[in-house]
Amino acid sequence: MKKRKILFLGESDRADAITWMNGLKEFGDFEIISWELKTPNNTIFNRLARILEFKFALFKIKKIIKLHQPDMVIAERTTSYGFLAALSGVKPVAIAQQGRTDLWPENSPLLPFKKLLQNYAFKKATLIHAWGPVMSISMAKANVDMDKVLVLPKGIDLVKFENRNSTNPTQISAIVTRSLMPEYRHDIILKAFAILNNKGIEFTLTIVGEGTQRAVLMDLAKKLNIENKVLFTGRIPNTELPKLLQASNFYISMPITEGVSASLFEAMASNCYPIVTDIPGNQSWIRHRENGQLIALDDAKMLAEELLWSFKNKAQREQALLINRKFIENNADYKINMKIIANKYHELINTNTIT
């Protein structure tokens, strides 16, 4: 039987995208062709150049379609690649909302334009992925046909992210695995640990990843006199991440917005107690002082207090770790969820071929 082909539109080096594509290859035996915008999105000049590139993107995508004849197109982000997928002329089309709404930042002057693009993508898509319940809420508000929505996370590899703690640290040993970007509020985390430091609380803090804020954050750690207790690892191979999680007893993430965080799932699977911001994307998975802590936005004092509370309440914390691992096994197993998604794609392709 001829191998089915899928054209993926999106940033192919992102961990989420790699998980998506690899899962389709492994569990659906799909051949994946990918295309993405080449201009980075990191400066005002580059953003303008990227908009210009976006204008001519459909022409390039149509050439790829003519060359490879894909059976299906999938795309991340409903306001950009998802819109292009909807215009591609290929059916079926699956698009994935990446954030809580994808209409971000909320004060952007381009928001009305983005909303038009998103509405068109929603209307034309055959299948819409909501990687978690919080995404489906915004879709319903946008009057999306909810029969087209599949609410299911891609999941994580439970073999790689084991539920064991390799060092069983007796002090606070925390890890942060989010990109060093302003919206992830690493500065709040550093300020919280400075509060603990001033109280004489022993800790280590490992900050994994890269981003525009790295130099600023390293300077802040020095100003707060905690630089000798904070390790900035930079970008690391994905194979190293489980070891770092297993060597930690706390996972901390303080974003101001959240869709569905694979980083949170990885921590919940790996014996890390989660302390995250009290926002809808996290409320779907974490109940305060039951299986983690929920912290008010930009509240370093509360973060420090709740971190100390959870450290002192070891029995509650250990019970939460068991609950979290079971939850991930039941709801976010990559091998189960990606098989469901791959089978759904085959079903859509077969239906489209018959019609």
HULINDA-V988949 format. One record per helix or strand. SS is the DSSP state (2 for helix, 1 for strand). FROM is the first residue (numbers start at 1). LEN is the number of residues. If there is no record, write none. Layout:
BEGIN
ss from len
SS FROM LEN
SS FROM LEN
END
This chain:
BEGIN
ss from len
1 5 5
2 15 14
1 31 5
2 44 12
2 57 12
1 72 5
2 81 7
1 93 5
2 111 14
1 127 4
2 133 9
2 146 3
1 149 3
1 156 1
1 172 5
2 182 3
2 186 13
1 203 6
2 214 10
2 227 3
1 230 5
2 238 9
1 250 4
2 262 8
1 273 5
2 280 4
1 288 1
1 292 4
2 300 13
2 314 18
1 333 1
2 334 21
END
